[in-house]
Amino acid sequence: MSFERPAPDLNKLQQAWDEWERGEQLPGKVLANLKTAGMAEVLAELLASGWTPGSGASGG
């Protein structure tokens, strides 16, 4: 039986980041939360789309 990762959850990603900024979580916990919420998939999709910082919501 194979494990299928759930789709990234942008709300969970934002929540993990906000907890970090407020100093509510230690770095290791924040990284774990970002990983389980799908940060790698979100970053990979942004790169694949050609998005760059400052380019807005879409890459073109």
PyMOL CGO cylinders between C-alpha atoms (Angstrom):
from pymol import cmd
from pymol.cgo import CYLINDER

trace = [
    CYLINDER, 0.00, 0.00, 0.00, 1.53, 3.32, -1.07, 0.3, 1, 1, 1, 1, 1, 1,
    CYLINDER, 1.53, 3.32, -1.07, 1.28, 6.55, 0.83, 0.3, 1, 1, 1, 1, 1, 1,
    CYLINDER, 1.28, 6.55, 0.83, -0.12, 9.51, -1.06, 0.3, 1, 1, 1, 1, 1, 1,
    CYLINDER, -0.12, 9.51, -1.06, 0.81, 12.90, 0.35, 0.3, 1, 1, 1, 1, 1, 1,
    CYLINDER, 0.81, 12.90, 0.35, -2.12, 15.27, 0.83, 0.3, 1, 1, 1, 1, 1, 1,
    CYLINDER, -2.12, 15.27, 0.83, -2.28, 18.45, -1.20, 0.3, 1, 1, 1, 1, 1, 1,
    CYLINDER, -2.28, 18.45, -1.20, -0.43, 21.43, 0.27, 0.3, 1, 1, 1, 1, 1, 1,
    CYLINDER, -0.43, 21.43, 0.27, -2.47, 23.42, 2.78, 0.3, 1, 1, 1, 1, 1, 1,
    CYLINDER, -2.47, 23.42, 2.78, -1.79, 27.13, 2.39, 0.3, 1, 1, 1, 1, 1, 1,
    CYLINDER, -1.79, 27.13, 2.39, -3.67, 27.97, 5.58, 0.3, 1, 1, 1, 1, 1, 1,
    CYLINDER, -3.67, 27.97, 5.58, -1.48, 25.61, 7.60, 0.3, 1, 1, 1, 1, 1, 1,
    CYLINDER, -1.48, 25.61, 7.60, 1.64, 27.05, 5.97, 0.3, 1, 1, 1, 1, 1, 1,
    CYLINDER, 1.64, 27.05, 5.97, 0.59, 30.57, 6.92, 0.3, 1, 1, 1, 1, 1, 1,
    CYLINDER, 0.59, 30.57, 6.92, -0.31, 29.47, 10.45, 0.3, 1, 1, 1, 1, 1, 1,
    CYLINDER, -0.31, 29.47, 10.45, 3.10, 27.84, 10.94, 0.3, 1, 1, 1, 1, 1, 1,
    CYLINDER, 3.10, 27.84, 10.94, 4.85, 30.97, 9.70, 0.3, 1, 1, 1, 1, 1, 1,
    CYLINDER, 4.85, 30.97, 9.70, 2.76, 33.24, 11.92, 0.3, 1, 1, 1, 1, 1, 1,
    CYLINDER, 2.76, 33.24, 11.92, 3.53, 31.09, 14.97, 0.3, 1, 1, 1, 1, 1, 1,
    CYLINDER, 3.53, 31.09, 14.97, 7.24, 31.43, 14.18, 0.3, 1, 1, 1, 1, 1, 1,
    CYLINDER, 7.24, 31.43, 14.18, 7.02, 35.21, 13.79, 0.3, 1, 1, 1, 1, 1, 1,
    CYLINDER, 7.02, 35.21, 13.79, 5.19, 35.52, 17.11, 0.3, 1, 1, 1, 1, 1, 1,
    CYLINDER, 5.19, 35.52, 17.11, 7.86, 33.38, 18.80, 0.3, 1, 1, 1, 1, 1, 1,
    CYLINDER, 7.86, 33.38, 18.80, 5.35, 30.70, 19.78, 0.3, 1, 1, 1, 1, 1, 1,
    CYLINDER, 5.35, 30.70, 19.78, 7.24, 27.73, 18.26, 0.3, 1, 1, 1, 1, 1, 1,
    CYLINDER, 7.24, 27.73, 18.26, 10.83, 26.55, 18.19, 0.3, 1, 1, 1, 1, 1, 1,
    CYLINDER, 10.83, 26.55, 18.19, 12.57, 26.40, 14.79, 0.3, 1, 1, 1, 1, 1, 1,
    CYLINDER, 12.57, 26.40, 14.79, 12.46, 22.59, 14.58, 0.3, 1, 1, 1, 1, 1, 1,
    CYLINDER, 12.46, 22.59, 14.58, 8.72, 22.52, 15.17, 0.3, 1, 1, 1, 1, 1, 1,
    CYLINDER, 8.72, 22.52, 15.17, 8.13, 25.25, 12.61, 0.3, 1, 1, 1, 1, 1, 1,
    CYLINDER, 8.13, 25.25, 12.61, 10.17, 23.37, 9.99, 0.3, 1, 1, 1, 1, 1, 1,
    CYLINDER, 10.17, 23.37, 9.99, 8.24, 20.18, 10.72, 0.3, 1, 1, 1, 1, 1, 1,
    CYLINDER, 8.24, 20.18, 10.72, 4.93, 22.02, 10.39, 0.3, 1, 1, 1, 1, 1, 1,
    CYLINDER, 4.93, 22.02, 10.39, 5.99, 23.66, 7.12, 0.3, 1, 1, 1, 1, 1, 1,
    CYLINDER, 5.99, 23.66, 7.12, 7.09, 20.28, 5.75, 0.3, 1, 1, 1, 1, 1, 1,
    CYLINDER, 7.09, 20.28, 5.75, 3.88, 18.46, 6.66, 0.3, 1, 1, 1, 1, 1, 1,
    CYLINDER, 3.88, 18.46, 6.66, 1.77, 21.35, 5.31, 0.3, 1, 1, 1, 1, 1, 1,
    CYLINDER, 1.77, 21.35, 5.31, 3.42, 21.01, 1.89, 0.3, 1, 1, 1, 1, 1, 1,
    CYLINDER, 3.42, 21.01, 1.89, 6.01, 23.79, 1.66, 0.3, 1, 1, 1, 1, 1, 1,
    CYLINDER, 6.01, 23.79, 1.66, 8.25, 21.76, -0.68, 0.3, 1, 1, 1, 1, 1, 1,
    CYLINDER, 8.25, 21.76, -0.68, 5.41, 21.21, -3.13, 0.3, 1, 1, 1, 1, 1, 1,
    CYLINDER, 5.41, 21.21, -3.13, 4.42, 24.90, -3.07, 0.3, 1, 1, 1, 1, 1, 1,
    CYLINDER, 4.42, 24.90, -3.07, 8.00, 26.01, -3.72, 0.3, 1, 1, 1, 1, 1, 1,
    CYLINDER, 8.00, 26.01, -3.72, 8.43, 23.45, -6.52, 0.3, 1, 1, 1, 1, 1, 1,
    CYLINDER, 8.43, 23.45, -6.52, 5.24, 24.63, -8.19, 0.3, 1, 1, 1, 1, 1, 1,
    CYLINDER, 5.24, 24.63, -8.19, 6.30, 28.27, -7.93, 0.3, 1, 1, 1, 1, 1, 1,
    CYLINDER, 6.30, 28.27, -7.93, 9.65, 27.47, -9.52, 0.3, 1, 1, 1, 1, 1, 1,
    CYLINDER, 9.65, 27.47, -9.52, 8.04, 25.40, -12.28, 0.3, 1, 1, 1, 1, 1, 1,
    CYLINDER, 8.04, 25.40, -12.28, 5.64, 28.24, -13.08, 0.3, 1, 1, 1, 1, 1, 1,
    CYLINDER, 5.64, 28.24, -13.08, 8.49, 30.72, -13.49, 0.3, 1, 1, 1, 1, 1, 1,
    CYLINDER, 8.49, 30.72, -13.49, 7.34, 32.85, -10.57, 0.3, 1, 1, 1, 1, 1, 1,
    CYLINDER, 7.34, 32.85, -10.57, 9.89, 35.25, -9.15, 0.3, 1, 1, 1, 1, 1, 1,
    CYLINDER, 9.89, 35.25, -9.15, 9.63, 37.56, -6.13, 0.3, 1, 1, 1, 1, 1, 1,
    CYLINDER, 9.63, 37.56, -6.13, 7.95, 40.78, -7.14, 0.3, 1, 1, 1, 1, 1, 1,
    CYLINDER, 7.95, 40.78, -7.14, 6.30, 39.26, -10.21, 0.3, 1, 1, 1, 1, 1, 1,
    CYLINDER, 6.30, 39.26, -10.21, 2.85, 39.13, -8.64, 0.3, 1, 1, 1, 1, 1, 1,
    CYLINDER, 2.85, 39.13, -8.64, 0.50, 36.17, -8.39, 0.3, 1, 1, 1, 1, 1, 1,
    CYLINDER, 0.50, 36.17, -8.39, 1.47, 34.64, -11.74, 0.3, 1, 1, 1, 1, 1, 1,
    CYLINDER, 1.47, 34.64, -11.74, 4.69, 34.13, -13.60, 0.3, 1, 1, 1, 1, 1, 1,
    CYLINDER, 4.69, 34.13, -13.60, 3.73, 35.90, -16.74, 0.3, 1, 1, 1, 1, 1, 1,
]
cmd.load_cgo(trace, "trace")
